[in-house]
Amino acid sequence: MKHFSAYTAEELATDDLFVRWVQHPDDAEVASFWEGWLLYHPNRRDTVETARQLVRIASQPDREVLAGDEVRSLWGRIRTSIQEMPELQPLQPDVQSFVARWYFFRSVGAAAGIVLFLGWMLWTQWSQAMQTFRTSYGTSQTVTLPDGSVVTLNGNSELRFARVWSDEMPRAVWLKGEAFFSVAHRPIGRGERHFRVHTDKLTVEVEGTQFNVSDRQEATRVVLSSGKIRLMLNGQDQVIDMKPGESVEVKKEAQPDKPALVRRQQVDPKEETAWKEHRLVFNETSLADVARLMSETYGLTLQFQEPQLADIRITGTVPSEDVDVLLMALARTSDLTVNRNGSVVTVAPDANR
């Protein structure tokens, strides 16, 4: 996989993430990625600026249509300039007239080509309109992408992608939250085969495989179920190749100039993606981590009556479709008392034990 630091200006100008940055500067997520990347690659600023100009030129709308008199005047100047071409001067008048007409109609054809090109550019810009899917707390949704790939969104998540995809460009989506991807394999000969998932901290690049991405406030975590994928850490040159059964977690650093903290380990992908089947699997999981999950996925705040309760670790499988049933199961698993009042859940020792 070629890293952005090795891209030419022309290659950057055709990259989906770069084009998104230039055309939508108010997209904080994308802007954060490129601004962070430039901090680590200040020597690439000239290349980036050239690429930005290329995208802007390609994105310019049609100019105002010329009035009839202006069109006639323009074609008149074209005909005159053709007649005065040095290559035509030695020719006989009748031959000169014939060749001039040939140049004239070739110019008309070129102008028509320009009109078609501008039309194609307008269609391209329309086709790049983004489509967004969002899930509320405690819900999930299955989304089929334009290439047939299937994405299952977990609660409190957002997925964005272009409405129309072309064979020449990498397939790309932008994720906030958590989702499981089953990526359709694009056959050889069908153009660009890569599929990219852009998050705040990293970019996942694959061809055809199954994996889970969780992009939350404190960290981004990727779990590979099958196939192979590559991770590009935003703002760094580091590339991570993953194998099935591996997870990679990238923690958010308080200081942006410091390299991200990366943790890599072996996991059971079925346990990590059990949420798709409305189950949560805990394996020596601390209640502090459970509290973080409840906040991110269900919008609930867990308050521990005693601070040390957060260190308790639990093991077991609990249903996750109904949050109240989930809380009851957590209480039984941890031998604690769990009481919910709206979005606040109080965790306390069981008085009967």
Residue pairs with C-beta under 8 A, 6 or more apart in sequence:
1 194
1 205
1 230
1 232
1 239
2 11
3 232
3 237
3 239
4 12
4 15
4 37
4 41
4 232
5 41
5 44
5 237
7 15
7 47
7 51
8 47
9 47
9 48
9 50
9 51
9 54
10 51
10 54
12 18
12 47
12 48
12 51
13 19
13 51
13 54
13 55
13 58
14 169
15 170
16 162
16 169
16 170
16 172
16 196
17 30
17 33
17 34
17 172
17 196
17 198
17 203
18 34
18 51
18 55
19 55
19 128
20 27
20 30
21 27
21 30
21 31
21 33
21 34
22 51
22 52
22 55
22 56
22 59
23 55
23 59
23 128
24 30
25 31
29 174
29 176
29 198
29 200
30 174
30 198
32 200
32 234
33 198
33 200
33 234
33 235
34 48
36 234
36 235
36 256
37 234
37 235
38 44
38 45
38 48
39 235
39 256
39 257
40 235
40 236
40 237
58 121
59 121
59 125
61 122
62 118
62 122
66 74
75 104
78 104
78 107
79 100
79 104
82 88
82 100
82 103
82 104
82 107
83 96
83 100
85 103
88 96
88 99
88 100
89 96
91 99
127 162
127 163
127 164
127 166
128 162
128 163
128 164
129 162
129 163
130 160
130 161
130 162
130 163
131 160
131 161
131 162
131 163
132 158
132 159
132 160
133 141
133 143
133 153
133 158
133 159
133 160
134 157
134 158
134 159
135 141
135 153
135 154
135 155
135 156
135 157
135 158
135 177
136 155
136 156
137 155
137 156
137 297
137 298
137 299
137 300
138 155
138 297
138 298
138 299
138 323
139 155
140 152
140 153
140 154
140 155
140 275
140 276
140 278
141 152
141 153
142 150
142 151
142 152
142 153
143 150
143 151
143 152
143 153
143 159
144 150
144 151
145 151
145 161
145 165
145 171
145 173
145 184
146 161
146 162
146 163
146 164
146 165
146 171
147 165
147 171
147 184
147 186
147 195
148 184
149 171
149 181
149 182
149 183
149 184
149 195
150 181
150 182
151 159
151 173
151 179
151 180
151 181
151 182
152 179
152 180
152 276
153 159
153 177
153 178
153 179
154 177
154 178
154 179
154 180
154 214
154 275
154 297
155 177
155 178
155 297
155 298
156 177
156 296
156 297
156 298
156 299
157 175
157 176
157 177
157 178
157 179
158 175
158 176
158 177
159 173
159 174
159 175
159 179
160 173
160 174
160 175
161 172
161 173
161 174
162 172
165 171
166 191
167 186
167 190
167 191
167 192
168 191
168 192
169 191
169 192
170 192
170 194
170 195
170 196
170 205
171 186
171 192
171 194
171 195
171 196
172 195
172 196
172 197
172 198
173 196
173 197
173 198
174 197
174 198
174 199
175 197
175 198
175 199
175 213
175 215
176 199
176 200
176 215
177 214
177 215
177 216
177 296
178 212
178 213
178 214
178 215
178 216
178 275
178 296
178 297
179 212
179 213
180 210
180 211
180 212
180 273
180 276
181 195
181 197
181 206
181 209
181 210
181 211
181 212
181 213
182 210
183 195
183 206
183 207
183 208
183 209
183 210
183 211
183 227
184 208
185 193
185 207
185 208
186 192
186 193
186 195
186 207
186 208
193 207
194 205
194 206
194 207
195 205
195 206
195 207
195 208
196 203
196 204
196 205
196 206
197 203
197 204
197 206
197 213
199 213
199 215
199 220
200 215
200 220
200 234
201 215
201 219
201 220
201 233
201 234
201 250
201 252
201 260
202 220
202 222
202 231
202 232
202 233
202 234
202 250
203 231
203 232
203 234
204 211
204 213
204 222
204 229
204 230
204 231
205 229
205 230
205 231
205 232
206 227
206 228
206 229
206 230
207 227
208 227
209 224
209 225
209 226
209 227
209 228
209 229
210 224
210 225
210 226
210 227
211 222
211 223
211 224
211 225
211 227
211 229
212 221
212 222
212 223
212 225
212 269
212 272
212 273
213 220
213 221
213 222
214 220
214 221
214 222
216 292
216 296
217 252
217 296
218 251
218 252
218 292
219 249
219 250
219 251
219 252
220 249
220 250
221 247
221 248
221 249
221 250
222 229
222 231
222 242
222 247
222 248
222 249
223 246
223 247
223 267
223 269
223 272
223 273
224 242
224 243
224 244
224 245
224 246
224 247
224 269
225 244
225 269
225 273
226 244
227 244
228 241
228 242
228 243
228 244
229 241
229 242
230 239
230 240
230 241
230 242
231 239
231 240
231 242
231 248
231 250
232 238
232 239
233 239
233 240
233 250
233 260
233 262
235 256
236 259
236 260
238 259
238 262
240 248
240 262
240 264
242 248
244 269
245 266
245 267
245 268
245 269
246 264
246 265
246 266
246 267
247 264
247 265
247 266
247 267
247 272
248 262
248 263
248 264
249 262
249 263
249 264
250 260
250 261
250 262
251 260
251 261
251 262
251 263
252 260
253 259
253 260
253 261
271 281
271 283
272 281
274 280
274 281
274 317
275 297
275 320
278 319
278 320
278 321
279 317
279 318
279 319
279 320
280 293
280 317
280 318
280 319
280 320
280 326
281 316
281 317
282 290
282 314
282 315
282 316
282 317
282 318
282 333
283 315
284 313
284 314
284 315
285 313
285 314
285 315
286 310
286 311
286 312
286 313
287 302
287 304
287 309
287 310
287 311
287 312
287 313
287 314
287 334
287 347
288 310
288 311
290 302
290 314
290 330
291 301
291 302
291 304
291 310
294 300
294 301
294 302
294 345
295 301
295 302
298 323
298 326
299 343
300 323
300 340
300 343
300 344
300 345
301 343
301 344
301 345
302 345
302 347
303 344
303 345
303 346
303 347
304 310
304 347
304 348
305 346
305 347
305 348
305 349
306 348
306 349
309 336
309 347
309 348
309 349
312 334
312 336
314 330
314 333
314 334
315 333
316 329
316 333
318 326
318 329
318 330
318 333
319 325
319 326
319 329
320 326
324 340
327 338
327 340
327 345
328 338
330 336
330 338
331 337
331 338
334 347
335 350
335 353
336 347
336 348
336 349
336 350
337 347
337 348
337 349
337 350
337 351
338 345
338 346
338 347
339 345
339 346
339 348
340 346
